[in-house]
Amino acid sequence: MKRVIELTINGSAYDVVISPQDLLIDVLRQKLDLTGTKKGCGQGDCGTCTVLIDGRRALACLTLAIACEGRQILTIEGMEKHGVLHPIQQAFIDKGAIQCGYCTPGMVLSAKALLDEHPAPTEHEIKLGISGNLCRCTGYVKIVEAVRDAAARLQAAADCGKGA
């Protein structure tokens, strides 16, 4: 039986008609045309579909859309503001951490969740923070460098905001 739910995605509310078994990945991509979140394995193994729900990493391919009602969902489309890339996105570009780009949205959101919780992570913490996100192109070295660089950029921006 279909029903209407309200999803809050990237700060905007959407009324969506869903079936109880509809997965978040399919609602994002097919019903809301938010195609930045990629569908990879469909089994929760690759991390390609990673989004943030209430600030925590979640796999959209395993998450029922109905379970997201009343929660805050962040997709890659919500990272940039007013045409300016988020520092994590910019660091991925600047450090060459993007090759084919298929894993990048999920990887960026995993990095955001990590940096929100641990603003100055060690290399080990970065590796743990992006674990579960598979990349077949980069070998992870540039991704780790990008996350480290993004942490420095975010810290500099925070220090600047404090009047330091």
C-alpha distance (Angstrom), angle and dihedral (degrees) to the residues before:
residue distance angle dihedral
M1 . . .
K2 3.78 . .
R3 3.75 122.7 .
V4 3.80 139.4 175.6
I5 3.79 118.2 -109.8
E6 3.78 131.5 176.3
L7 3.78 116.9 -126.1
T8 3.79 122.8 -170.7
I9 3.78 107.5 -146.4
N10 3.78 124.2 173.0
G11 3.80 89.2 -13.6
S12 3.81 95.6 -53.9
A13 3.80 127.0 105.8
Y14 3.80 119.3 -128.2
D15 3.80 127.2 -171.6
V16 3.78 106.6 -146.3
V17 3.78 132.0 -178.3
I18 3.78 108.0 -135.8
S19 3.76 142.9 165.3
P20 3.82 115.8 -125.7
Q21 3.83 91.2 -109.3
D22 3.83 96.0 51.2
L23 3.78 112.3 125.0
L24 3.79 121.0 -135.2
I25 3.83 91.7 -121.4
D26 3.80 91.2 58.8
V27 3.80 93.9 45.0
L28 3.82 91.2 50.0
R29 3.79 95.5 47.0
Q30 3.80 104.2 31.8
K31 3.80 105.5 29.1
L32 3.80 102.0 30.4
D33 3.83 100.4 28.4
L34 3.81 91.4 -129.2
T35 3.78 93.9 144.4
G36 3.80 98.2 164.0
T37 3.79 89.1 92.2
K38 3.79 104.1 79.2
K39 3.77 127.4 -144.1
G40 3.77 109.7 -134.8
C41 3.79 125.3 157.6
G42 3.81 96.9 -10.4
Q43 3.82 88.6 -141.7
G44 3.80 103.5 82.8
D45 3.79 95.0 -105.1
C46 3.82 104.0 108.4
G47 3.82 106.5 42.0
T48 3.79 92.3 -139.0
C49 3.81 91.4 127.5
T50 3.82 95.3 51.4
V51 3.80 115.2 147.2
L52 3.78 130.5 163.4
I53 3.79 119.0 -109.6
D54 3.78 112.3 -170.6
G55 3.81 87.1 -16.3
R56 3.80 95.6 -54.2
R57 3.77 128.6 109.2
A58 3.78 114.8 -101.1
L59 3.78 133.3 173.6
A60 3.78 107.7 -124.5
C61 3.82 90.9 -158.5
L62 3.82 90.4 63.7
T63 3.80 99.5 35.6
L64 3.77 121.2 93.4
A65 3.79 110.9 -132.9
I66 3.79 90.9 -136.7
A67 3.82 89.2 61.5
C68 3.81 89.3 60.4
E69 3.78 97.0 62.2
G70 3.81 109.3 121.7
R71 3.80 92.8 15.6
Q72 3.81 131.8 106.5
I73 3.81 113.8 -112.1
L74 3.80 122.1 -166.5
T75 3.79 120.6 -165.9
I76 3.79 129.0 178.6
E77 3.81 89.1 -93.5
G78 3.81 89.0 64.9
M79 3.79 95.3 55.2
E80 3.79 99.3 79.1
K81 3.78 119.3 66.9
H82 3.79 124.1 -154.5
G83 3.79 92.4 -17.0
V84 3.81 93.9 -50.3
L85 3.77 117.3 117.8
H86 3.78 118.8 -125.4
P87 3.83 111.6 -105.1
I88 3.81 89.6 -109.5
Q89 3.79 91.3 55.6
Q90 3.79 91.4 46.7
A91 3.80 92.0 48.8
F92 3.82 90.3 52.4
I93 3.80 89.3 53.8
D94 3.80 95.6 42.9
K95 3.81 94.1 47.8
G96 3.81 94.6 46.1
A97 3.81 92.3 -116.4
I98 3.80 91.5 143.4
Q99 3.75 121.5 77.7
C100 3.78 115.5 146.4
G101 3.81 88.2 0.9
Y102 3.78 97.4 -143.6
C103 3.82 95.4 117.6
T104 3.79 93.9 36.6
P105 3.83 100.9 92.9
G106 3.79 92.4 52.3
M107 3.79 92.2 41.4
V108 3.83 91.9 51.2
L109 3.80 91.8 49.9
S110 3.80 91.6 48.1
A111 3.81 88.0 51.2
K112 3.80 90.2 50.4
A113 3.79 92.3 51.8
L114 3.80 89.4 49.2
L115 3.81 95.4 47.5
D116 3.79 92.7 45.2
E117 3.80 88.3 57.3
H118 3.83 99.5 32.6
P119 3.83 110.2 26.4
A120 3.82 93.4 -176.9
P121 3.81 105.3 33.9
T122 3.76 125.1 -179.6
E123 3.79 119.0 -123.8
H124 3.80 88.6 -101.0
E125 3.83 91.1 52.4
I126 3.81 90.1 49.3
K127 3.79 91.0 52.4
L128 3.80 90.7 48.9
G129 3.80 90.7 45.6
I130 3.79 93.6 56.4
S131 3.78 95.4 37.4
G132 3.75 109.6 121.9
N133 3.80 91.0 41.2
L134 3.77 110.0 99.5
C135 3.79 123.1 -155.3
R136 3.77 120.6 -174.0
C137 3.81 96.4 -174.0
T138 3.79 114.6 46.2
G139 3.79 107.3 40.7
Y140 3.84 88.5 -131.4
V141 3.83 97.0 -96.0
K142 3.80 93.5 105.3
I143 3.79 91.4 41.4
V144 3.80 91.4 55.4
E145 3.82 89.2 47.1
A146 3.81 89.9 50.5
V147 3.80 92.9 51.3
R148 3.82 90.7 48.0
D149 3.82 89.7 49.4
A150 3.81 91.6 47.0
A151 3.81 89.7 52.2
A152 3.82 89.7 54.1
R153 3.82 91.8 47.3
L154 3.79 92.5 49.6
Q155 3.80 91.7 46.8
A156 3.82 91.0 49.8
A157 3.80 90.3 50.1
A158 3.82 90.7 49.2
D159 3.82 91.5 48.4
C160 3.80 90.1 49.0
G161 3.78 89.8 51.6
K162 3.82 90.4 53.6
G163 3.78 91.7 56.3
A164 3.79 92.5 -112.4
